[in-house]
Amino acid sequence: MINFILAAYGLTFILIHGKIFESLRPNKDPNKMWTLLFYCPLCMGFWVGVFLFCVNNQTELFTFDYTIANFFICGWISAGTSYLISMLVDDFGLRIPQKETNCNCSQRKIK
């Protein structure tokens, strides 16, 4: 399962952020909902999971029976984990939210 999850996240990340697919990715247009697929790790993650399910007999990394339930489950697992990992990790490592401080240091008068 971990191989499937990592392969799904890797492929999702490459399709959404990879330079190699930049010229193939359509411009983001809210009026054309299908274009948002190429910018959403949750949406693209689902279809990557479905793709990996369809090619699972071509690899020894993971194998699933070809059933309609596994079709959807692979899509859901891929979508959820791709989204989760993309929210936790970015190009610079773990995303650690920075807390804002309410220090008005520029307005503080020094005596």
N, C-alpha and C positions, 0 to 999 in steps of 0.2 A: 504494500500500500504506500509506503514512503517513497518508493521509486516512482509510482504513478503520480503522487502529489508533487514531487520535485520536478518531474518531467512536465507536468501540466503547468506549474508556475513558470518554469523556464520558458516554455513555448509561449505562454500568455505574455510574459514580460517582453520577449523578443518581438512579438507581433505588435504590441502596443507602443513600445519605446524604442525598438531597434532602428538604427540608422538605415540598415539594409532595406527595410520595408517602407521607409519614409515616402518614397516616390509612388508607392502603390496605395498608401493609406489615403482615403478620400478626406477632403476638408471637413471639419466638424460643422455640421449644419443641423440646428435643432428642428428645422422644418422637415428634414429627411431623417427620420429616427434611425434608420439602418446605419447611417454614418457614425452615430454615437457608439456603436458596437466596437469600433476600432480605437476607442479612447477609454473604454470601461473594462477594468479587470474582472468584474463580476460577469458581465455579458460575454466578453471574449473567453473568459475562463470556462463558461458552460460549453461553448462550442469546441473549445480545445479538448475538454473532457470527452465529448462525443466523438471527436476525431480520434483521440487515443483509444477509445473503446473500439472503434471501427478497425483500427490497425493492430489491435492487441495480438492477433495471431501471427503477426510479422516480427514479434519481439519476444525475448525470453525474460525481460525485465518484469513484466506483469501479464497475467492472463486472466481473463474473465469469460464466463459462458456468455454466448450471444443470446441474451434475452432482453425483452423490452424493459424490464425492471432494471437490469444492469446498465442499459443504455442511459436511462435517466439518472440513476445513482452515480455513474461516472461523471456525468455532466454536473450534477449538484456538488459532488465532492470537489471537483476541479474548480467550479465557480467559487465555492465558499473558501477553500484554502488559498486560491489565487488572490482573492480579495483580501483575506486576512493577512497573508504575508505581505502584500503590497501596501497595506496600511501600517505594518510594523517595520518594514525595511525600505530604504531608498538607496540611491547611488552611494551614499556616504556611510552606510551601515544602519544601525537601529535608529528609528525615529524617536527622539526624546523631546517631548514638548518643552519649550522654554517658557517659564512663568514670567509674566510681566511684573515689574516692580513699579510701585506708585511713588517713586522717588523723584521729586522735582529738583534734581541736583542743579540745573541751570538757574533755577529761581532762588536757590538757597544763597543767602548773603553770608559772606565770610568776613568775620570781624578781625 
